[in-house]
Amino acid sequence: MGEYSKALSYYEKALEIKQKTLPSNHPSLAISYNNIGETYRQMGEYSKALSFYEKALEIYQKTLPSNHPDLATSYWCMGSLYENMKDYSKALSYFQRALDIKQRALPPTHPSIKNVKQSIEIVKKKL
């Protein structure tokens, strides 16, 4: 646990390979950006995390349908980051976007929907 610098190194290498072989708006790049962003979030380096999450979200918004689960995951990541940054109104907004997509894209009993609802309830209590 906690080998963030090693994880970051591997994620950055993967991103470098993808950048050389894929178009700049390929969803696979967004996955790498999200992974790097999540690692920075776990390390408490929120401004770096935000930068990578925003790159991922931008790609997803341009390339995926508006009800795609990966787009919802990206919104959830942004919500989690803003929750960590104690910007609860922004966190709530992103969590609600994630929930909206998940409710349109997934079966009503999918555990991911429950997880987002829990995130929303936690943030609402902090507002």
C-alpha positions as CSV (number, residue, x, y, z in Angstrom):
1,M,0.0,0.0,0.0
2,G,1.0,3.6,-0.6
3,E,3.6,3.1,-3.3
4,Y,2.2,6.1,-5.2
5,S,5.5,7.2,-6.8
6,K,5.9,3.7,-8.3
7,A,2.3,3.7,-9.5
8,L,2.7,7.2,-10.9
9,S,5.8,6.1,-12.8
10,Y,4.0,3.2,-14.5
11,Y,1.0,5.3,-15.3
12,E,3.2,8.0,-16.8
13,K,5.0,5.4,-19.0
14,A,1.7,4.0,-20.1
15,L,0.5,7.5,-21.0
16,E,3.7,8.2,-22.9
17,I,3.2,5.1,-25.0
18,K,-0.5,5.9,-25.7
19,Q,0.4,9.5,-26.7
20,K,2.8,8.2,-29.3
21,T,0.4,5.7,-30.8
22,L,-3.1,7.1,-30.4
23,P,-5.0,10.3,-31.5
24,S,-4.9,13.0,-28.8
25,N,-8.6,12.6,-28.1
26,H,-8.7,8.8,-27.7
27,P,-10.6,7.5,-24.7
28,S,-7.7,5.3,-23.7
29,L,-5.7,8.5,-23.0
30,A,-8.5,9.6,-20.7
31,I,-8.1,6.4,-18.7
32,S,-4.5,7.1,-18.2
33,Y,-5.2,10.7,-17.2
34,N,-7.8,9.5,-14.7
35,N,-5.3,7.0,-13.3
36,I,-2.7,9.7,-12.9
37,G,-5.2,12.1,-11.4
38,E,-6.4,9.5,-8.9
39,T,-2.8,8.8,-7.8
40,Y,-2.2,12.5,-7.2
41,R,-5.5,12.7,-5.3
42,Q,-4.5,9.8,-3.1
43,M,-1.2,11.6,-2.5
44,G,-3.0,14.8,-1.5
45,E,-1.6,16.7,-4.5
46,Y,-5.0,18.1,-5.5
47,S,-4.0,20.7,-8.0
48,K,-2.1,18.1,-10.0
49,A,-5.0,15.7,-9.7
50,L,-7.4,18.3,-11.0
51,S,-5.3,19.0,-14.1
52,F,-5.3,15.3,-15.1
53,Y,-9.0,14.8,-14.2
54,E,-9.9,17.8,-16.4
55,K,-7.9,16.3,-19.3
56,A,-9.7,13.0,-18.9
57,L,-13.1,14.7,-18.6
58,E,-12.5,16.8,-21.7
59,I,-11.7,13.8,-23.8
60,Y,-14.7,11.8,-22.5
61,Q,-17.1,14.8,-23.2
62,K,-15.9,15.0,-26.8
63,T,-15.8,11.3,-27.6
64,L,-18.4,9.4,-25.6
65,P,-22.1,9.5,-25.6
66,S,-23.6,11.6,-22.8
67,N,-24.8,8.5,-21.0
68,H,-21.6,6.5,-21.1
69,P,-20.5,5.0,-17.7
70,D,-16.9,6.1,-18.2
71,L,-18.1,9.7,-18.3
72,A,-20.0,9.1,-15.1
73,T,-16.8,7.7,-13.5
74,S,-14.9,10.9,-14.6
75,Y,-17.6,13.0,-12.9
76,W,-17.4,10.9,-9.8
77,C,-13.6,11.3,-9.7
78,M,-14.0,15.1,-10.0
79,G,-16.6,15.0,-7.2
80,S,-14.3,13.0,-4.9
81,L,-11.5,15.5,-5.6
82,Y,-13.6,18.5,-4.7
83,E,-14.8,16.7,-1.6
84,N,-11.2,16.2,-0.6
85,M,-10.6,19.9,-1.3
86,K,-13.6,20.7,0.9
87,D,-15.5,22.4,-2.0
88,Y,-18.7,20.5,-1.2
89,S,-21.0,22.4,-3.6
90,K,-18.8,21.5,-6.5
91,A,-18.4,17.9,-5.3
92,L,-22.2,17.6,-5.0
93,S,-22.6,19.0,-8.6
94,Y,-20.2,16.4,-10.0
95,F,-21.7,13.6,-8.0
96,Q,-25.2,14.5,-9.2
97,R,-24.0,14.4,-12.8
98,A,-22.4,11.0,-12.2
99,L,-25.6,9.7,-10.7
100,D,-27.7,11.0,-13.6
101,I,-25.6,9.2,-16.1
102,K,-25.4,6.0,-14.1
103,Q,-29.2,5.9,-13.6
104,R,-29.7,6.3,-17.4
105,A,-27.0,3.8,-18.3
106,L,-27.1,1.0,-15.7
107,P,-29.7,-1.2,-14.2
108,P,-31.4,0.3,-11.1
109,T,-29.8,-2.2,-8.8
110,H,-26.3,-1.7,-10.0
111,P,-23.9,-1.2,-7.0
112,S,-22.3,1.8,-8.6
113,I,-25.6,3.8,-8.4
114,K,-25.7,3.0,-4.6
115,N,-22.1,4.2,-4.2
116,V,-22.7,7.5,-5.9
117,K,-25.9,8.0,-3.8
118,Q,-23.8,7.4,-0.7
119,S,-21.2,10.0,-1.9
120,I,-24.0,12.5,-2.4
121,E,-25.4,11.9,1.1
122,I,-22.0,12.3,2.7
123,V,-21.4,15.6,0.9
124,K,-24.8,16.9,1.7
125,K,-24.1,16.5,5.4
126,K,-20.9,18.5,5.0
127,L,-22.6,21.5,3.2
